[in-house]
Amino acid sequence: MSKLVKPHGSDVLKTLLLEGDALASAQAAAAKLPQVKLSSRETGDLIMLGIGGFTPLDGFMGKADWQSVCDKMTLASGLFWPIPITKSVDKATADSIAVGSEIALVDEESGELMGVMMVKEKYTIDKAHECQTIFKTNDIEHPGVKMVMEQGDVNLAGPVEVFSQGEFPEKYKGIYMTPAETRALLEEKGWTTVAAFQTRNPMHRSHEYLAKIAIEVCDGVLVHSLLGKLKPGDIPAEVRQDAIGSLIDNYFVKGTVVQSGYPLDMRYAGPREALLHALFRQNYGCSHLIVGRDHAGVGEYYGPFDAQHIFDEIPKNALVTQPLKIDWTFWCNACGTMASARTCPHDGSHHVKVSGTKLRKALSEGGDVPDNFSRPEVLEILRAYYAGLEEHEKVEVKLTGHSAK
């Protein structure tokens, strides 16, 4: 009997990934079906459906679920769910697909056949309503809003069978793990309380401090990196993984941290995405999610601690996985160490506030990075990455929102 938290809304993981003879048979049948392309975000969502990361969903959401998720943060059944998981197409494609028919789902970039869907429903949505409820804005400059507004006008819904995990198992060998694999490792280590650390950046000193706080109160930490697409100027996952691995090897007690990754793209939905992060970390076996400043945020669309406050606005039984809320963290020159607003008595003139954006800006411009900002082993890896960029690959990093403060 596992002592880890149970999957969300289920006693067992709901995996939709086919294997063996069932996979071969389904692939042969799918070769005769009409093909529908998946965006990068949709491919990541499909893989999560396949590996049980989105337990207990059995496919892409219908209109009743979409509406309820937007308005109430629950599926139509009443089960908590904070962000719609949908598949969209243009009207012409939708018109060519009959409800009750099967379609083959193909990644638009690689051309790989990723799975099949039984189309149970076709429906249009109010995109502006989705953006306002999920992202709290309709500003097209918001990367998540842009993603929704540019998607097709019709959503297709229905159960899926998944054929592939895409490039992730090979490209991130030793890092990428399914929920079942992660749970097996955590159980082998004898952990029962596990804090997930969500990151789309290399870990700087503030991140290191957050993880070490969690290790004090939990059996260990799962450093769980996003391996899908980011916005321009962010550091690629393979570079980030090397930097994080170096930090763990040099500055954490052996056996207290597991480094891993998952296949989603960022939505930059701030508070709502923090809830989704907690939900699927429950499926990975984590009892807690570290929630610091501006979790999953972008620009100034959300307050620095909105992602913490939202956990107080949902029903107490909505999630088993709970937030570890940690205040603004920084290096304090007077204390001579990392501290937080709850532990440091000194005023802001003594504080060096660390952010991933500030780190990327300094490195991208060849600037100096103080020792109290990031560890030297991490900086060596990141400097080598930036030094190797061609001119056309360089993106100006602007300090906006909370990262500028």
N, C-alpha and C positions, 0 to 999 in steps of 0.2 A: 504494500500500500504506500503510494507516494505521499510524502509530507509536504510537497510543494503545493502552492495554491492551485485550485482547479481551473480549467479553462473557462473562459467567459460563457455563461449561459449553458454550460454543458459539463458532464462528468468526464468526457473524453474529447480529445482534439478531433475536429471534423476536417479530415484531409480529403481533397478532391483530386489528388495527383494519381494518375493511373500508372501501373507498372506491369512488366511481364507480358503475358499473352493478352490481357485486357487492353494494354496500351497498344500493342501491335495491331490488334483487331480494330480498335477505335481509330488509329491513324490511317489504316487502309480505307475505312469507311469515310473518313473526313476528306480524303483526297478527291472525292466526288462531290463535295459540298461547295456552295458558293462561299467565297472568301471575303471576310471583313477585316479591315486593318485595325490594329490596336495602337493607340498612342503610347508613348513611353510610360506615362502615368497608369494607363489601363493595363499595360503588360505587367507592371509591378503589382497592381491590385490583383490581377489574375493569378500570379505566382503566389501571392499571400493566401488567396483562396485555396490554391492547390496544396500548400504545405501546412494548412491549418492555422496560419497566422490570424485569419479573420473568422475563426470559429465563433459562432455556429452558422455563419452564412453559407448558403449552398450555391450562390451565384450573384449576378449583378441585380441590383434592387429595382423593383417595380415602383409605380408612381405612389402607391399608398405608403410604402416604406420611405421613399424619397421625401414626401411631404411631411411625414411624421418625424423623420430625422432632422429635417430643417427646422421645424416648428417646436418640437418637443424633446429632441435628442433621444428618441426611442424609435425602434422599429414599430410597425403597425401592431405587432403582437404585444408591445409594451416593454420589450427588452431594451435596455440602454444601448444606444449607439449614437455617436456624436457627429459623424461626417458621412455624407452619402458615398456609396461605392457603386458607381454607375458606368455604363458603356454607351457612348453616343456615336451617332452616324449622321451624315447629311440626309436631307429629305429624299433625294433620288435613291440613295442606297436603301433607306427605310422602305420606300415604296416597292422596291424589288424583292423584299423579304416578307413572306407570309407568316402570320402568327401561327404557331404550331409546327413550324419547320426548324431544321437544324442549320447552323452556320459554322464554318470553320473560322477560328480566330488566329490572325497572323500578325506578328510583330511588324510594324511599318518600317522599321529601320533594318532589321536583319533578314526579314522575309521568312523567319522560322514559324512553322505551324505550332502554335502554343496550346491549342485546345479547341473545344467545341462548345456551343451554347444551344440549348433548346429554347427558342424564342417564344416566351409565353405572353409577352406584352410589348407594345410599342406606344410611346407616349412623349408628348412635348412637355417642357418645363418652363417655368419663369426663371430664367438665368439670373436676372437681377435679384430676385427673391433669394435664390440659393446663395449668391454672393453676400447679400446683406446679412443673412442669418449665420452663415458659416464664417465669413471673413470680417464681418462688421463694417464693410465698405463696398462701394461699387466703383471705386477708383481703378481705372484700367491700368494704372502704374503699379498696382499691387500684383505681384507675379501669380498669385493664386486666382485672383479675379480675372486676369488676362487669360489664364488657362481655361477657366469655365466659359468665358465669353467667346472664346475662339473655337470651342468644341462644337460638334454637330448639333443640329436643332432637335433631333429625335433621339430618345434613349431606348435602347433595347434591353429587355429584362428577361431573366430566366436562369435555370440551373446550368452549371458548367461542369465539364470534365477537363482536367488540365493534363497536358502531355509533357510539359517541360518547365524547368526552372531557369531557362535562358542561359546567359553567360555566367551567372553568379557562382555556381559550384566550382567551375574551373578557374575563372578569373580571380576569385578570392578564396582559393583553396586554403584550408586551415583557418579561415576567418568566417566565411559564410556558413551558417548552420540553420537548419530548420527548427521549428519549435520542439519537435520530438527529439532531435539530436541535442538541443540545448538542455531540455529537461533531463535527458539521460546523463549528461555531463554533470549537471548540478546535483542530481541524486547520487552519482558516483562520488562526488566531493562531500556528500553528507550535509549539504546546505539545505536549510528550510526557509530562511529569510534572505531574500536576494534583492538588492537595489539595482534597478536598471539606470544606467547613465546614457541618456540620449545625446548624440553629437553628430553634427554635420561639419565640424571643424577639427583640426588637430587640437589636442588638449594642451592648454596653457596652464600657468600656475593656479589660476582661479579654478579651472576644471579639476585639476589635481586635488585641490583643497576640498572641493565638493565631494569627490569620490572617497577621500580619506575620512571625511565626516561620516559618510554612509557606512564605511567599513567598521567604524566604532560601534554602530548600532545594529548592523546586520552581519550575517555570516560571510557575505562577500558581495562584490559588485560585478555586474555584467556591463562592460563598456560596449554599448550596442550602437554601432555606427550605421548611418544611412548610406547605402551603396548605390542608390539610384541617382537620378539627375538632380542637379542643383542649379542655382542661378549663375550667370557669367561672373567670373572673378573668384568664385569659391574654389577651394583646393580639391583636386581629384581624389577619389576614394583610395586609390592604391598608394598615393603619397601620404595621405592622412593615416592609413593603416600602419605604414612603416614608422611614422612619427609617434603614433600612440603606442606601438609595440616597444619602441625604444624607451619611452617614458615608463611604461609598466616594468620593463626589465630592470631599469636603473633606480626607480624611486618608490616601488611598492613592495611590500613583503610578499615573497613568493607564495602562490597559492591563494591569495586574497582577491584576485581579479581574473575574470574571464574576458578575453577580447573577442568580439564577434560582430556580425553585421547582418542587415536585413535588406530586402530588395526593393523598397519603395522609393519613389521620388518625393521631394519635399513639396508640401502644399503651402507652407508659410501661413497657416491658419491660426497661429497663436494659441489662445485658450482652448479652442475646439480641438486643435491638433494635439495639444497636451493630453486631453482626455483620450483621444485615439491612441496616443503613445502608451498611456497607462493600460488601456484595454488590451492591445495586442501584446504588451509585455506580460500581462496576466497569462495569455496563451503560451508565452515562452517560459512561464514558471516563476516570474518575478513577483515578489510580495509588495515591492515599493518601486516608485519612480522618483528619481531626484528631479525636483523642479526648482530651478534657480531663477535668475533674472531673465526676462524676455524669452521664455521658452518658446521655440518655434516661431518667433516673431520676425518682423521685417520692418524697417523704417520706424515711424512713430504711429503705426496703426493701432497698437495696443499699449496699455500701460505696462511698466516694467514687471509688475507682479500680477497682472490680470490672469495669467495662466495658473497661478496659485489660487486666486480667489474663486475661480470657476469650480474648483473641487468642493467648495463650500455651498455651491448653488445647486448641486445635483443630489438626488436622494442618497441616503447613507448606504443603502444596499445596492447602489447602481454598479459599483465596481468592488472587487475584492482587493485589487492592487491599490495601494494608498500612496499619496504624495509625501515625499520627504521635502518639506518646504524650507529652503535655506535663503537667508537674506542676501543682500548685495555683498559680494566678497571682493577683496582687494588686498594689495600689499600695503602695509602700514609702515612707513619709515620710522615712526616713533616706537612702535611695538617691535620692529625688526623681524616681522613675520607676516604670513597671510592671516587675515582676520575677516570678520563680517561686521555689519552694522550693529549686530546684537552683542558682539564680544569686544569691540574696540572702543575705548573712551575718547580717542583723539579726533580732532576736527578734520575736515576734508583736505586741508592744506598738507596733511601728512600722507594722504592716500594716493596710491597708484592704481587706478582702475583699469583692469585688464579686460579686453574683449577680443573675440576672434577677428572682428573687422579691423580693429586697431593693429593687430598682429599682421594681418594680411596686407594692410596698407603700408606699414613700415617695411615689410619684406619685399613687396612689389616695387617699392621705390628705392630699394637698396639702403634703407636707413638703419640706424643702430637700434637694437632691441635690448633693453636693460635686462640684467640677470634676474631681476625680480618679476619679469614679465613671462619668460619662458625658459625652460631648461636648455642647456647648451647642446645636448644630444639631439633634442627636437629641432632646435634652430639650424643645426648642421644639415639635417635632411631637408628642411624647408628652403634654406638658402640655395641648396643644390638644385631643387626643383625650379625656383624662380630664375636662377642663372641659366637654366637650360631652355627657357621659353624663347620662341621666335618672336620677333617684333609684333607680328599679326596676332599672336596668341595672348598678348598682354592686355589686361583690362584695368582701367582706372578704378581703384577702390575708393569710394567716397564714404566719409564718416557722416552718417545720418542717424536720426532717432537716438536710442539709448546708448548706442555704441560711441556716440560723439561726446558723451558726458563724462 
